[in-house]
Amino acid sequence: MTDPARNPHPPSFVRNLFAAISVRYDLANHLLSGGLDYVWRARASRLVRSWRPRTLLDLATGSGDLALSLGTACPDAFVVAADFCLPMLAQAGKKSVPNLVAADGMRLPFGDGLFDVVTVAFGLRNMSDCGGALREMARVLAPGGHVLVLDFSVPPPPLRAPYRFYLHRVLPLLAGWLTGDKSAYQYLGATIEHFPSGTAMEAILHASGFSGARSRPLTGGIVTLYEAEKKAD
Ligand SMILES: C[S@@+](CC[C@H](N)C(=O)[O-])C[C@H]1O[C@@H](n2cnc3c(N)ncnc32)[C@H](O)[C@@H]1O
């Protein structure tokens, strides 16, 4: 049994996968979530706004939709948007997402304590070591800084069975048709099943330099929003 906090796929596989779907990534996101991705990002941005950050890192920013939403919610904050897949960053550039940085979440090119908030939406699940990535986020956070993680989770019954049918049977077919890459969406289903959620993710946050971890299931639990504060040294 592989460790659920580790992605068994190599980083080069993940980078190539997102490069292959980058051009159609936004369209697939909006259609396959029925527009719910806007709702989830708006929810995340409202929570971040309540922390009144001055400096913000959106890690695994991809095509930059969360970075844009955070920039609107926190107009006085300096928002850095980082990802390790250049074709995804190119899509963000087309939408004029500012302050784009090519960076690997497992080894961030930023000094200690630079950011008030680090966000990662649908990205942590793709990183090779969830705990290692969170420790790196804690390192670049200022004392008392916040992390926000948004990611898919498997909902409880009665939604679980229909959700799994959609995730494993319907979504790869629709996404394959939309993006030309069915296998990328088979990977999506496999990583969602494998990835820790709820109290298991809270425990990983507590073991990775954070305190006060809290999870909020959204849309019946198909997505979960996690927040935590950097532990005092
Ligand atoms: C599903 S997309 C999410 C993009 C965006 N945050 C969103 O909400 O639409 C996952 C992103 O994570 C990025 N990613 C995966 N592993 C990474 C790593 N180790 N470092 C930086 N980015 C990574 C991928 O390149 C991809 O752009």
The ligand as an SDF file (V2000), in Angstrom:
LIG
                    3D

 27 29  0  0  0  0  0  0  0  0999 V2000
   -5.0120   21.0110  -11.1570 C   0  0  0  0  0  0  0  0  0  0  0  0
   -3.8740   22.3090  -11.4640 S   0  0  0  0  0  0  0  0  0  0  0  0
   -4.4550   23.5850  -10.3880 C   0  0  0  0  0  0  0  0  0  0  0  0
   -4.2270   24.9510  -10.9370 C   0  0  0  0  0  0  0  0  0  0  0  0
   -4.9050   26.0890  -10.1790 C   0  0  0  0  0  0  0  0  0  0  0  0
   -4.4110   26.2160   -8.8250 N   0  0  0  0  0  0  0  0  0  0  0  0
   -6.4040   25.9520  -10.1890 C   0  0  0  0  0  0  0  0  0  0  0  0
   -7.0200   26.0220   -9.1120 O   0  0  0  0  0  0  0  0  0  0  0  0
   -6.9830   25.7920  -11.2680 O   0  0  0  0  0  0  0  0  0  0  0  0
   -2.4350   21.7200  -10.6200 C   0  0  0  0  0  0  0  0  0  0  0  0
   -1.2180   22.5730  -10.8440 C   0  0  0  0  0  0  0  0  0  0  0  0
   -0.2120   22.1500   -9.9180 O   0  0  0  0  0  0  0  0  0  0  0  0
    1.0380   22.3330  -10.5290 C   0  0  0  0  0  0  0  0  0  0  0  0
    2.0340   21.5650   -9.7790 N   0  0  0  0  0  0  0  0  0  0  0  0
    2.0330   20.2390   -9.5290 C   0  0  0  0  0  0  0  0  0  0  0  0
    3.1200   19.9100   -8.8190 N   0  0  0  0  0  0  0  0  0  0  0  0
    3.8190   21.0400   -8.5990 C   0  0  0  0  0  0  0  0  0  0  0  0
    5.0210   21.3500   -7.9210 C   0  0  0  0  0  0  0  0  0  0  0  0
    5.7590   20.4080   -7.3270 N   0  0  0  0  0  0  0  0  0  0  0  0
    5.4350   22.6370   -7.8810 N   0  0  0  0  0  0  0  0  0  0  0  0
    4.7060   23.6210   -8.4810 C   0  0  0  0  0  0  0  0  0  0  0  0
    3.5640   23.3840   -9.1550 N   0  0  0  0  0  0  0  0  0  0  0  0
    3.1140   22.1190   -9.2070 C   0  0  0  0  0  0  0  0  0  0  0  0
    0.7910   21.8360  -11.9500 C   0  0  0  0  0  0  0  0  0  0  0  0
    1.7970   22.2630  -12.8390 O   0  0  0  0  0  0  0  0  0  0  0  0
   -0.5830   22.4290  -12.2340 C   0  0  0  0  0  0  0  0  0  0  0  0
   -0.4950   23.6850  -12.8550 O   0  0  0  0  0  0  0  0  0  0  0  0
  1  2  1  0
  2  3  1  0
  2 10  1  0
  3  4  1  0
  4  5  1  0
  5  6  1  0
  5  7  1  0
  7  8  2  0
  7  9  1  0
 10 11  1  0
 11 12  1  0
 11 26  1  0
 12 13  1  0
 13 14  1  0
 13 24  1  0
 14 15  1  0
 14 23  1  0
 15 16  2  0
 16 17  1  0
 17 18  1  0
 17 23  2  0
 18 19  1  0
 18 20  2  0
 20 21  1  0
 21 22  2  0
 22 23  1  0
 24 25  1  0
 24 26  1  0
 26 27  1  0
M  CHG  2   2   1   9  -1
M  END
$$$$
